[in-house]
Amino acid sequence: MSWQQTILRVNLSSGECRAEPLNMEWAELYLGQRGLGSKYLLEEMDPAVDALSPDNKLIFATGPLTGTMASTGGRYSVITKGALTGAIACSNSGGRFGAELKLAGYDLLIFEGAAEQPVYLYIHNDQVELHDATELWGKTVWETEPQLKALHEDPQLKVASIGPAGENLCRYACVVNDLHRAAGRSGVGTVMGAKKLKAIAVRGTKGVRTDKDMKSLFATINRVNARLTDKDGLSRDGTLAMIDVTNHFGSLPTRNNLDIQFDGADKLNPAAMQTPNEHGHTNLVRNSACFGCTIGCGRLCHIDPTHFSVKDKPQYHGASGGLEYETAYALGSACGVDDIDAATYARFMCNEYGMDPISLGGTIAAAMELFEAGVLTLEDTGGIELRFGSAEALCELAELTGKGEGFGREIALGSKRLTEKYGRPELSMSVKGQEFAAYDGRSMQGMGLGYATSNRGACHLRADPYGHDFKTRETPGKAEVVKTSQDQIAFIDSSGLCLFPSGSGWKISDYLELINAACAGDWDEATMREVGERIWNLERQFNLRAGLGRQDDTLPKRILEEPAPSGVAKGMVNQLGDMLPEYYQLRGWDGDGVPKPDTLQRLRLA
Amino acid sequence: MSAEMQVRLRMLGDLRRYLPVAGGFNDCELGLPAGATVQQLLERVAVPADKAVLVTHNGTMLAEADYRATVLHAQDEVVLFPPVKGG
């Protein structure tokens, strides 16, 4: 379908729920999902407000292709002011929730205000009700979802909820849907917790619709889906395949970026996941796919029942979302941990309690460095020997953080607030307060620029300099690659589709073919570039009004001043000072990173 | 026929599907004529032309221009990997 042309506005302070027409002029300028949600956010709130105040808004946004059978057409985004970053937050998730929301008849949900007592939102097409959630408050994601299905006697109900981490305002709490898919980054679940919104339970049975011809849309979907035929790529090894590449190359952040190659990578890679261990246990159960997806990159995994983390906890002997590349880095190499079962257990804690595993791992890694430097003591950590490589410390802290207990309350601050509190802010491997993804900015110079300029803080999914970075460490050309890919990704993130088909057989023309078959208007590559650039600049406007600026477009001292210790870039630091001015110029921004008036006018943002 | 030598070949990421002979998860011992070059190894491996491939030889990144001039020796390690995005 294309747009449902309806948004649902829920005032949590008053309890009023109201359907409104979608602003179609904005839909044509911002497409949907990330772009459209960001437009509503900037129009409706003051970016300077406290992210945890009732004045912040929380938007769940689908794209025009969400809910179609176009491959990967199940995406939705959660857009708000991030509790971790203070910047605009837009976290994207798959699973089945987003498609169900669209099938219920809504392009966007907008939550405003805050409830006095915990509530959840129940949607069954036009039936929309806020219910008391006092009984659910304190429950994990894995308890909440089945309880809501039982309560409403509907096993097909799709649920997005927060766990105790969101309730306890862990700064990087996420929104989890379908038990282990998550809008993970920037603390969007924290904002949901501050609003005392426990869950959204949705059932949608309305038919699909399109602005164009339905038969033609389905024929296009069949034709374009057939171009995703790679069965030996992401479906076989998942994104985890990347760990062998970055470890060999020298861009796998290890021990809080003290190293960029990890001698334990062979114990976390696809071979380790797919090969029986000494007890005959294989970590991987099978791959899994989100709504409509024909790739299936997800990893359903289970932990060796004899492993120390679960040997007395049979409730964790089943399968859940396991390690992907980013989690293998954050809960593995970043902490120096080479125990795949321990890292999987920490990932399960993230699924169950609702935490972003990248920020959790990055914060534990920073705490490990603080401990090894003698800044943190056993007294501080509650007796936990917080040393790099300790699988026991990783598992214990993941659980404590999820529950909001003991030293986990400090880990819940995120690495920026934690290291500032203990007087060593330079040990936070973050940008705008958000922890690094799984690439080092010294061997991947463009990724460093991408981290520094990402509107939501350090992120591997906001720019695509991978090919350029693997080929050369020379910086000329990187600003353009980063800028161009940022705009293209902003567009795809607004469509309802995933980024991964672009690495599995689709070109941008395939995305456009689908959008043109579903949506009114003509969507060509020039439109794509313009819409993407408009979205990027709109996000920048939000951040500038929130008080962020050029000073936040930077990288930690370790990446700018400490030479890469090994790998192809041994001896190099990130050359951000060379790339950033060129990047600003290409963006049409002034030397302070502020969009010039003619840039805003060209993009219809003035 | 020239004498054969064995080199160690690793094919990382989704390139492992193109391993030319059975071996480990993503590696194998590959027999090549003595004096073979990296270019000849790549021709033997036959990764489709539309797939970008990067090469290291004994841990050093090679520029494409050096493939023909880089002569392999017994027990050398060649690693092929794709310059693609990850998760």
Contacts between the chains, C-beta under 8 A, distances in Angstrom:
chain1	res1	chain2	res2	distance
A	230	B	14	7.9
A	232	B	14	6.4
A	232	B	17	4.3
A	233	B	14	4.3
A	234	B	14	7.6
A	236	B	14	7.6
A	236	B	17	8.0
A	237	B	13	7.8
A	237	B	14	6.9
A	237	B	16	7.9
A	238	B	87	7.3
A	239	B	86	5.2
A	239	B	87	2.6
A	240	B	87	7.5
A	241	B	12	7.5
A	241	B	13	4.6
A	241	B	14	5.9
A	241	B	86	7.6
A	242	B	13	6.5
A	242	B	86	3.1
A	242	B	87	6.4
A	244	B	12	4.3
A	244	B	13	6.5
A	244	B	26	6.8
A	244	B	81	7.6
A	245	B	12	4.9
A	245	B	13	4.9
A	245	B	81	4.7
A	245	B	82	7.1
A	245	B	86	7.4
A	246	B	86	7.3
A	248	B	10	7.8
A	248	B	12	6.1
A	248	B	56	7.0
A	248	B	79	5.8
A	248	B	81	6.4
A	249	B	81	7.2
A	270	B	25	7.2
A	271	B	24	7.6
A	271	B	25	3.8
A	271	B	26	6.9
A	274	B	25	7.7
A	275	B	25	7.3
A	297	B	87	7.3
A	324	B	87	4.8
A	325	B	86	4.9
A	325	B	87	4.0
A	326	B	87	5.3
A	438	B	86	7.1
A	438	B	87	7.8
A	460	B	85	7.9
A	460	B	86	7.4
A	460	B	87	7.8
A	464	B	85	5.9
A	466	B	83	6.4
A	466	B	84	6.1
A	466	B	85	4.3
A	466	B	86	7.4
A	467	B	52	6.8
A	467	B	83	4.5
A	467	B	84	6.9
A	467	B	85	8.0
A	469	B	83	7.9
A	470	B	54	5.8
A	470	B	81	7.9
A	470	B	83	3.5
A	471	B	54	7.1
A	471	B	83	6.0
A	503	B	84	5.7
A	503	B	85	5.5
A	568	B	56	8.0
A	568	B	61	5.1
